[in-house]
Amino acid sequence: MFISKFFIQSLKPKEVFDHLSDKLYKYFIYFVLLMLIMVLPQNINIIQNYGFKLHFIENTFHLSTPTWVLPEDVYFSTNKLVSERDISFTYKHEGLTYIFNYKGQSLNDNEKYILLKEAEVTYIDEKGNQITRPYKNFTETFSLKGLNLATGQDKTNLYIEFANNLESSFGPYITLYSLLTNTFVTLFIQCLFVFLLALVVQLFRYGLTSFMSYKDTIKFVILMLTIPVFLSLIVGIIQPAFGTVVFQFGAGITIMLVMLKYGRKYYQS
């Protein structure tokens, strides 16, 4: 298996220049595997914290506190919305339309909605895309009457609590979105980093009669990422935010040392 072969070759920097003959796509597969290892601590942290906090509801309540007069006979209990009347209540705030006790009435196009139903909440964006999830954090009774009676900062805090409870209902979706975003953004950024390092390594060709092609330089750079990736994994387990910094710093240092100690000597011979 070329993965294990590349791993062993990467641990022998003195001999690495003799092992750059495999197809480039195999090195990119190895690169993707390394990046998945590197982002593992960040992705575990994302899962533990239910994804990036989007705050798409909470932020609107930080901008301003609604002046709604809510139905006092509507409340949440054991992750259900309870209403003593079979009618809906519509409110707007900072570009979002909230419909409490939604009963399937028609909606306007190009508007964002939070539809609060008996057992689930639906978010619809301005393009008509929607996500429906069961309520999650309304395990205790949360009365809309309390929002009406509260004043000042207490009122704002209650609305923020309400927003957090709603947003947590979308936790699994937000987690998946966060994992995919973090992984693909990391792959894209580090891919650019590889291309940049390969260009820097090409500077070593000056004064030499022969040298690696740019394609082989990319292969070399990818192999040299192995040790920095595992160093960043160890650091990332302790402090996820520093994992990428350790990786990029370690990659640069490793490649420069290998080129200075073995590279120039190899291509001068």
C-alpha positions in Angstrom: 0.0 0.0 0.0 1.5 3.3 -1.1 0.3 5.1 2.1 2.5 3.0 4.3 5.4 3.3 1.8 5.1 7.1 1.8 5.0 7.1 5.6 8.2 5.1 5.9 9.9 7.2 3.2 8.9 10.5 5.0 10.9 9.3 8.1 14.0 8.8 6.0 14.8 12.4 4.8 18.3 11.4 3.5 16.8 9.0 1.0 13.5 10.8 0.2 14.9 12.3 -3.1 15.2 8.8 -4.5 11.5 8.1 -3.9 9.6 10.7 -5.9 8.6 8.5 -8.9 5.0 7.6 -7.9 2.0 9.3 -9.6 1.2 12.7 -8.2 -2.4 11.8 -7.4 -1.1 9.2 -4.8 0.7 12.0 -3.0 -2.4 14.1 -2.9 -4.3 11.2 -1.4 -1.6 10.9 1.2 -1.8 14.7 1.7 -5.6 14.5 2.3 -5.0 11.7 4.9 -2.4 13.8 6.7 -4.8 16.8 6.8 -7.6 14.7 8.2 -5.2 13.6 11.0 -4.2 17.3 11.6 -7.8 18.6 11.9 -8.9 15.7 14.2 -8.5 17.7 17.5 -10.4 20.7 16.0 -13.1 18.4 14.7 -13.4 16.6 18.1 -13.7 20.1 19.7 -16.4 21.0 17.2 -18.4 17.9 18.1 -18.0 18.5 21.8 -19.3 22.1 21.4 -22.0 21.3 18.9 -20.3 23.1 16.0 -19.4 26.7 15.4 -21.9 28.9 17.2 -23.8 30.6 14.4 -25.9 32.7 16.7 -28.2 33.5 13.8 -31.1 34.1 16.3 -29.2 35.3 19.3 -27.4 38.0 17.4 -30.7 39.7 16.4 -31.6 39.9 20.1 -28.3 41.5 20.9 -28.9 44.1 18.3 -32.2 45.0 19.8 -34.7 43.6 22.3 -38.1 42.8 20.7 -41.1 44.8 21.9 -43.5 42.0 21.2 -46.6 41.4 23.2 -46.6 37.6 23.2 -49.6 35.3 23.9 -49.4 34.5 27.6 -51.2 31.2 27.3 -48.3 29.8 25.1 -45.3 28.1 26.7 -42.7 25.4 26.1 -42.6 22.3 28.3 -40.8 19.0 27.9 -39.6 20.0 24.4 -43.1 20.8 23.2 -44.9 24.0 22.4 -48.2 24.2 24.2 -51.0 26.6 23.2 -54.5 26.7 24.6 -55.8 28.2 21.3 -55.6 26.7 17.8 -54.3 29.9 16.2 -50.9 31.2 15.1 -49.1 34.3 16.3 -46.7 36.1 14.0 -44.0 38.5 15.0 -41.1 40.2 13.1 -37.7 41.2 14.4 -34.4 42.1 12.6 -35.3 40.4 9.3 -36.7 37.2 10.8 -40.4 36.4 11.0 -41.4 34.2 13.9 -44.7 32.2 13.8 -45.7 30.7 17.1 -48.0 27.7 16.9 -47.6 27.5 13.1 -50.4 25.7 11.4 -49.3 25.4 7.8 -50.4 28.8 6.5 -48.8 30.1 3.3 -45.5 32.0 3.5 -44.0 34.9 1.5 -41.1 34.3 -0.8 -37.7 35.8 -0.1 -38.3 36.0 3.7 -36.6 34.3 6.5 -38.8 32.4 9.0 -38.7 30.6 12.3 -41.7 28.4 12.4 -42.5 27.1 15.9 -44.7 24.1 15.8 -45.9 21.8 18.5 -42.9 19.4 18.5 -40.4 20.9 16.2 -39.0 24.2 14.8 -38.3 25.0 11.2 -35.9 27.6 9.9 -36.4 28.8 6.3 -33.9 31.1 4.6 -34.6 33.8 2.0 -33.9 31.2 -0.8 -36.5 28.8 0.5 -34.1 26.3 2.0 -35.3 24.9 5.2 -34.2 22.8 8.2 -36.6 21.2 10.6 -35.5 19.8 14.0 -37.2 18.7 17.2 -37.0 21.0 20.2 -34.0 20.2 22.3 -33.4 22.5 25.3 -36.9 23.3 26.4 -36.9 20.6 29.0 -38.2 22.9 31.7 -41.2 25.2 31.4 -40.4 28.3 29.4 -43.4 30.7 29.4 -43.8 33.5 26.9 -45.6 35.4 29.7 -42.2 35.8 31.4 -40.9 37.6 28.3 -43.8 40.0 28.5 -43.3 40.8 32.2 -39.5 41.2 32.2 -37.9 44.6 31.7 -34.5 46.0 30.9 -31.5 43.7 30.9 -33.7 40.9 32.4 -35.9 41.0 29.3 -32.8 40.9 27.0 -31.4 37.9 28.9 -34.6 36.0 28.6 -34.8 36.5 24.9 -31.1 35.4 24.6 -32.0 32.3 26.6 -34.9 31.7 24.3 -32.6 32.1 21.2 -30.0 29.7 22.6 -32.7 27.1 23.2 -34.0 27.4 19.7 -30.5 27.3 18.2 -29.5 24.2 20.1 -32.4 22.4 18.3 -30.3 22.8 15.2 -27.2 21.4 16.9 -26.7 18.2 14.7 -27.0 20.2 11.5 -24.7 23.0 12.8 -22.2 20.3 13.9 -22.2 18.7 10.5 -21.9 22.0 8.7 -19.0 23.0 11.0 -17.1 19.8 10.5 -17.4 20.0 6.7 -16.5 23.7 6.7 -13.5 23.2 9.0 -12.2 20.2 7.0 -12.6 21.6 3.5 -11.3 25.1 4.5 -8.2 23.4 6.1 -7.6 21.3 3.0 -7.8 24.3 0.7 -5.5 26.5 2.8 -2.9 23.8 3.4 -3.0 22.9 -0.3 -2.1 26.5 -1.1 0.6 26.2 1.6 2.1 23.2 -0.2 2.2 25.0 -3.5 3.9 28.0 -1.9 6.5 25.8 -0.1 7.2 24.0 -3.4 7.9 27.4 -5.0 10.3 28.3 -2.1 12.1 25.0 -2.5 12.6 25.7 -6.2 14.9 28.6 -5.1 17.5 26.0 -4.1 18.0 25.1 -7.8 20.1 28.2 -8.4 23.7 27.2 -8.7 22.9 23.5 -9.3 23.1 21.7 -12.7 20.1 19.5 -11.9 17.1 19.7 -9.6 13.6 18.4 -8.9 10.8 19.5 -11.2 8.1 21.6 -9.6 5.8 18.5 -9.7 8.5 16.4 -7.8 9.0 19.3 -5.4 5.3 19.1 -4.5 5.7 15.4 -3.8 8.8 16.1 -1.7 6.9 18.8 0.3 4.0 16.5 1.0 6.2 13.7 2.3 8.0 16.2 4.6 4.6 17.1 6.2 4.3 13.8 8.0 6.3 14.7 11.2 4.8 18.2 11.5 1.3 16.8 11.2 1.9 14.4 14.1 3.5 17.1 16.2 0.5 19.3 15.5 -1.8 16.4 16.5 -0.1 16.2 19.9 -0.3 19.9 20.4 -3.8 20.1 19.1 -5.0 17.5 21.6 -3.8 19.8 24.4 -4.8 23.1 22.7 -6.6 22.8 19.3 -6.1 26.5 18.4 -2.3 26.0 18.2 -2.2 22.8 16.2 -2.2 24.6 12.8 0.5 27.1 13.9 2.8 24.2 15.0 2.1 22.4 11.7 3.0 25.3 9.4 6.0 26.3 11.5 7.2 22.7 11.7 6.7 22.1 8.0 8.7 25.1 7.0 11.6 24.3 9.4 11.6 20.6 8.4 11.7 21.3 4.7 14.5 23.9 5.0 16.6 21.6 7.2 16.3 18.6 4.9 17.1 20.7 1.8 20.1 22.3 3.5 21.5 19.1 4.9 20.6 16.6 2.2 19.0 18.3 -0.8 21.9 20.4 -2.1 24.4 17.6 -1.5 22.1 15.1 -3.4 21.8 17.4 -6.5 25.4 18.4 -6.5 26.6 14.8 -6.7 
